Structures are given as C-alpha cells and as structure tokens.
Amino acid sequence: MMMDLAAPETRENGLAELESAGYLTPALRQVWAAELARPKYANRYLSGIVSQEKVRIEKLLRQVGGELTAVKTRAVIANFSQALQVCKQEHRLDPDRIRRSRILDFGAGVWSSLSASIMLYAIGFEQADAFEPYPVSPDMVAESVFQTIRWLYDTPDAFAVFGATPATMKQRVAALDFSGLEEKLDGLNAGGPRVIDFGPVRLFNNTDMMDNGYYDLVCSNSVLEHVEDMRGALARQREILKDDGACVHTVDFTDHRAISADREDIEHSFHMYYDGILDEVNGLRAGDLESLFVLSGFHGSIVRLMAAPDGYIDHTRLHPRFAHYSPADLAAAVSSYVLTKA
C-alpha cells in the first residue's frame, strides 16, 4: 500500500487501498489526495522528498500511524554513518576505539529520537545516548525504533561500518529492552524523569543530567542551525566531552522555508538573504559558526559538502542582515565539522 502511495503514477490506487484497509477515513483520504496533488509532489517519489528535502509531512504521517517514518529514520542513519566516516579519517576512530567509546546524538529530533543511537550502539559503541530538548512524539519515536531494529535485522550489511559484523549487530540489538517505550516517553514529556535509561542507550531532555568528561564523540545532523544559544550549547558540549574526544557536526545553512511543504512560494534555497526573515533557523553563516567554535575552545577540520553555484545568489538584492557577508559565506549550503578541544 505504502509503495503505491510513494509513486506518483500509483498514488490514487494507494489511497484507495489505505481507505479499504481502514487506515484512512473518506475525509482523510481527501486530505491526502489534495496534499499529494500539489505541484511539489507531482513527479516525485515521497521517499526522495522526505529523505532529501526534509519536507514536513508529519501531520499526514501521524494520521496513518507513521508508516513512512522509516524513510526519514534511514536518512538520519545514513548521515550519521557519513559523519563517522569523516571522523574516522580526521580523528583516528578505529573499531577497537569504538568499542571503548561513548557517543551522544545532540539534537536527536522529536520523531526518531532514538534511531541513530540504536544504530550507533549496534555497530559497537559502548554507550550511545541521545539528547532532544523538545517534547517528543511517543508514537512516532516508537515506530522509528522498531523500524530501525527491523532494518538492522533485515539488512545489516547496509549499516555494518567500522568492522561491525551482522551477527554482532543483531546480538547487541537483541539485548535492548524497549518495553513500555511510549509510556516512558509520555512521562518524559510530562516533566517526569529527565532521562530514559535503556542501559547502553539513553534519551535525555536536558544536558545538565550528563556527566562532564563523559563522551568520546558528540555528533549532530542539521541541528546547530536551529540552536539559539550557540555559545551555551558549545560550552556544554566541551564540558561533557573527554579531553581527547571530538565533536562531529553537519550543518545545513539553507533557508528551511524553501524545503517546507507549506511554503511552495519560496523555492530559492537562500530566500532569507532577500527578505531577512529567519524561520526555524538562527541565521548564522559558516564564518559565524566557525568563529564561535574557536571562541568556545575548539579547533578542527571543515568539509564543505554543498555550496550554491556561481550566480545562484543575487548579491544586489541582499537584505541588510546579510549584506556584510563574503560570497563564500553566503554560498555555503552544507558543511561538516570535526572539532577537538584546543
């Protein structure tokens, strides 16, 4: 059913099957049909939209129980694997060290808060924790957890990095006990315990609960562009990091309105340069962030993953907020950083 829904040419059949199976009411089917008829989806697969453009269709996902969450979960895992490969090159992260290492997913997200940590524990980390300060979605998190576990069982070779073997990964995941997960997440949201402890995998909603000098790695994926108190966040990361540890951050500097399902009128990846409106992002450019890294006591390496092509940004239209930036700063779209304590 979901495969039919994902493909443009079979979406009508997919919607009909979802309604017949009881997932959609007739009214909800009309909502889905109207959403999927929008130009943004006309000739594209939903999997590509969710994983590559991060389009916010969570409301629709929740209405059918989150079956598509798996696509987003896999994208998160793939990005973490890529970041860890960078860290391996820059920070001498080998299989033996991984087995003695503790890692934190900083800003794990409200929909798949534990997925990356499960994968990281499966490939060999001694401890793989997650931090998400905002209320999580218990049903979506639970769905993504069990989908991640199914993937690790069904296609372990896709995630076997740093010397991990399918047999070992399955054995480690089998030892995790997520019973009562949704109830525990509800308690976390309600102001109960500020950490949910699953043994080698934990979910925190406050970094104050973490021990200083505890983590070997602190990683994030498309998170730092949303952080308002960057100095505070970096200072805390430095505190919880071991002296020989490293931070691995991938940052998306684009205007997130351009990849939002409800803003089809904004197609330019840096539209905020022209109207000065920051929506869900802090507006820091690469140079700003890199200066803050230094001021916060870090140094390291930069990997420019994506940049705007020449001529894409109209420098004659720049809003005063961005007029003083260099062309290179304005063009930076996605960068990864491997940071160590200075």
N, C-alpha and C positions, 0 to 999 in steps of 0.2 A: 504493500500500500504506500509506504513512505517513498519507495523508489519511484513509483508512478508520480507521486506528488513532486518529487525533486526535478523531474524532467519537464521542460516547457510543453512538449507535444503530448504528454500524457497526464497533465495536471487535472483535467476535468474528470478523467477516469479515477484518478487517485482520490479526489474529493468525494466522488460517489461511493467509493469503497470505504472510505473513512466514515461516511454517514451510515452506510449499511452495517458497518461493524459496531456502531454505537459510540464512536469517538466524537463525532460531530452531530449537533442538532441541525435541523434545516436552516435555522437562523445563523448559526455559527458557520455553517458551510458557505453561506452568502458572504459573511465577513471575510473568510479565507479567499473566496473567489475574487472578491473586489480587491483584496490586497495583492494577490498574485497576478492580477490583470494590469497592475501598474507598469509603466514603461521600464522601470528598473529591473523587473524580473522577466521581461518579455522573451528574451532569447538566451536566458542564462540558467544554469543549474543552481538550485538552492545551496548545494554543498559548496560551490565556489563562492557564492555570496557570503555565506556565514563564515567560512574559514579565512577568506582573503580580505574581505571588506568589513567584517565585523558588524554587519547590518543588525540593528536592534529589532529582532522579531520575537523577543522573549515572551511578550504577551500571547502571541499566537502559539508559541511552543508550550506554554503553561496550559493552554486550553485543551491540548491533546495529550497531556501527561509528560511532555518533554522528550518525545522520541527522537527529535533532531539534535538534542543536546550533545549527542555523541560526536557529531561533526565538529563542534566547537571545542570539545574536550581534546580531540585528536590534534587539532591545530595548536592548542596550548602545549601539548606534549611535544609536538614536533619542534616548536620554537625553543622549548627548554633543551631539547637534545642538541639543537644547533648552538645554543649559547654555551652548553657544556663542552661542545667540541672546540669552541673558541677558547674556553678556559683551559682545556687540556693543552692547547698549543702555547698559551701565554703563561700558564701558572703550573705547569708540570703536574697535571692531575691524572694520575695513573690508577689502574684497578686496585692496587694494594692500598693506595691512599684513600680511595673512595670508601673502601670497607672500614676505614677508621674515621670517616668524616661525617659531620653533621651539616645539613643544608636547610636553609629557610627560603620558602617561596614567599617573597614580600609583596603583598597585594594580590592575593590568590584569586580574587573575584568572588562575586556573590552567587554565581550559577554553578561553577565547577571548582569549588574552593579546595577540594582535597585531591583532585585528579592528578595534578602534577606531582604532588608529594607521594602519592601511591606509586607512580611510575618511578620516581627517584629512589624510593625505598626498594622497589623491586630490582632495580639494576645494581643495588649493592650498598647504598648509603646506610650508615649505622643508624642515623636519625634523620627523618625527612619531615619537617614541620611546615605549616602554612600560617600566614598572617593575613587576616582580612578585617579591617576596622568597621565595615558597614554591615548591617543586618543581611544575613544570607538567605537564600531561598531553599528551605529544607527539602522540598520535593525534588527540585531541580538538582541540588547537590547530591541527594541520594541516587537519583537516576544516573548522574555522571559518574559517581563512584562505581556503581555496578556495571556500567558500560565500560569503564576503564578496565575493570577486573576481567570482564569478558574478552576485551581486546588482548590483554596480556596472556590470557589462556589460549585464545584462538589464533593470534598472530604474534607470538612472542618475538619472532625474528625481526619484526619491524621496530622493536624497542630495545633490542639487545645491543647496547653500546658499552664501551669501556670494559670489555671482557665478560660481560654478563652472559650466562647461558640460559636458554629457555627453561631448562629443568630447575635451575636455581631460582629464576624469577617466579615461576609457578609456586615453588616451595615457600618462598618468602611471602608472597601474596596470600597464600592459603592460611598462613599463621595470623593474619589480621582479622580482628573481630569487630565488625561494624553493626552489631545488633543494637537496636534502639537508636539508630543514627538520627532519624528525623526528630524524635523526641528530644534528643540531646541538642540538636541544632535549634529547636524551638526554645529550649532553656537558655542557650547562649544568646539568642535574640532578645529574650525577655529580661536580660540583666542578671542571669544566674551565674554559673561558673564562667570565668573569663577565658578558660581554655578547656577544650575537649580532648581528653587523653586516650588515644588508641594504642598506647605503647610506643612503638617506633615511629608512629605518625600522629602528630598533634595539630589541632587548629586553635590558634589564638585570635582574640579580637582586640588585644592590647599588647604592645611591646614591653610594657612595664613588667609583665609576668615573666619575661625572658631573663636568663642569667647572662651577666656580662662575660665576654670572652668565651662564649659557648660554641659559636658556629664557625665552621671552616669555610662555608660559602653562603652568601646571601644573594639570591637571584630575583630578578623581576622581569616581566614581559609586558610592555606597553602600560606601565604603571606610573613611572616618575613624571610623565607629562601631566598627570592629574593631581599630583601632590601639591598642596598649598604651602605648607610649612616645610620647604625643602631643607633648610638648614637644620631644623629639628629632626627630620627623618634621617638625614645623612649622619648627624651626630649620634643618633641612637644606633644606626647600623654599625658605625665604627665601634661603639661600646660593646655590642653583642658579638662582634667579630673577633676571632682569635688574632693574635699578633701576626701570624703568618697566613691568615685567611685572605679571602678575596671576595669582592662583590662583582657580579656579572649582571649588567642591566641592559636590556634592549628598550630603546625609547622611540616612540612614534611622534614626530614633531608636526604632523599634518593637522589641518583643521578637521576635527572629528565630526563636524556638521556635514561634511561632504560625504561621509560614509554612513549617514543615518537614514534609515528607511523613511523617516517622516520629513526629510528636507531635500526633496528632489530638485528644488530650485537652486541648490548650491552644488555645483558639480566640480568646481575648482578645488584642488587639494589644499590650497592655501588662501581660501577666500577671506579668512580673518585678516590677512595683510591689507585688504582693501576697505573693510568696514570696521576693523578694530574690535570686533565682537569675539569674546572668548567664551566658548560653550563647552563645558566639561574639561577644558584644558587650562593650564596655568600660563601659557603663552611664552614660557622660557624657550629661547633658541639654543642651539647646540653650544655656542660660545658661553652663554649664561650658565648653562648647566655644568660645563667643563670647568668654568671658574669656581663654581660652588664646590665641585669635587676637591679642587686644590685647597680652597679656604677651609674645607671640612677635614683636611688632613689625609687626603687620598692622592695617589698618583697611579698612572696605569696606561693602558693602550686603548685606542679608538679604532673601531671597524665601521667604516661608512658603508651601510648596506644598500641604501637607496638615496637618491638625490633628484631634485627636479631638473629636467633637461634644460639646456640653454634656451632662453626665450620664453620659457613657460611662465615666469613671473614678470608681470608688468611693473617695473620699478617706478614708473611715472604716476602710478595710482596708489602708492603706499600710504597707509594710514600713519599719522604721526607716531603712533605707538611702535611702529616697526621701521620707520624711515631711517634710523641711525644704524641699522644692522648692515653688515657686509653682504655682498652677493652670496658668498659661500655659506654664511649663517642662514640666510633666507632659503637657500636651496636644499639644505639638509632635511631629509624626509625621515629616514630611519637609521639609527646608529646603535651599535653595541659597544659597551664599555667593560673592560676588565680592570678592576681597581684593587689596589692593595694599600695598606697603611703606609703613609710617608714616614 
